[in-house]
Amino acid sequence: MKKLILTFLLLVAATSSFRTVSAQERPWLKYITPSGYFQTGFSMDNSFNNTFYIRRARISLGGGLYEGRFGKLDYKVQAELAGSPKLVDYFIKYTVNDYFGVQLGQFKSPLSIENSEFAPLKLEMIDYSLLVQRFVRMSNADLSGISSTGREMGIQFYGNLLKMDGDHSLIRYNVAVFNGNGINKSDDDRRKDVVVRMMFYPVKDLYVSGYYLRSFGPDPGTPPEYHDYDYYIYDRYGGGISYDGKLAWFRSEYMAGHTFGWRSQAVYASLGAKLASNLTVGARYDYFKENSRSGGWFANAQNYVTVGASWYPIQRFRFQLNYTYKMDPGVAPVHFFNFMTSIVL
């Protein structure tokens, strides 16, 4: 892997230097576009636990290989250098037309709106919602025990239906089949995860989404008389709404599912205002309950409230400041402060 990352870095450096040469002299350069970003920051809570951190350090190569009467062919390769270096994206996309396309490789799962539609540089808050962290394999806190940055390896079919005026379509669909083992891993149980998502756009900046994941958990190794049907099912289902206008945004999602016999549920609501072209403020409420069948709605549940601001002093440089009031089961509430900078290459 180290040799792979080193080779990748050298390729990006070489490609960047070649960009100074005109496309007429090296026409193949139009097929290769290097990019990347770096995120680092500082966090502290009310017990003065504090740390500097590197959240992400990613570089990528991508571009269009073909665009013509037979459709469009794109590719992307992206590496994560923070922590343990690894490839996070590597895929090709063939868009036949507005109605049908296919993506093959490793990429973001279409499960949830926030996971697939809001990359870290687009996300209004520093951290993803508890719904994404606990249900979509975004972090080490995921219920499945797999942390794969919200990505999986497989194939996806996508497209738009009922096209209206301009580039507005009423319906967008995704159907994906994944190994279900996390990133950079081949399938080890001969079973596949299936994700289906539909998104309805009544107007261009507003959409409503519904999605479903069907998979299987590990064999619990217990006698048949103790088998719970849910124990074998690993599923996720839910939906949400998102609005992103010129002056404000609003997004909310609900998701539930079974993991190793437990039914869990999560919801979040995020809203904010765009005070200027380079300044936004917002707030988010997060709720997650691991065993939704025990106690009432709020019993043994996580409840987080976050407020924050994002500021771009220059185009490729962003400051973010978040304050989160964390209420976790069985412990005293925590006041958590987080500051992060993002640099886009």
JOGI-V666471 format. One record per run of one state. SS is the DSSP state (A for helix, B for strand, O for the rest). FROM is the first residue (numbers start at 1). TO is the last residue. Records with the same first field share a line. If there is no record, write none. Layout:
SS->FROM-TO / FROM-TO
This chain:
O->1-1 / 19-26 / 32-32 / 46-49 / 69-70 / 81-85 / 98-99 / 109-112 / 118-129 / 136-150 / 164-168 / 179-192 / 204-205 / 217-223 / 227-228 / 245-247 / 260-261 / 277-278 / 290-300 / 315-316 / 328-333 / 345-345
A->2-18 / 27-31 / 113-117 / 130-135 / 224-226 / 229-232
B->33-45 / 50-68 / 71-80 / 86-97 / 100-108 / 151-163 / 169-178 / 193-203 / 206-216 / 233-244 / 248-259 / 262-276 / 279-289 / 301-314 / 317-327 / 334-344
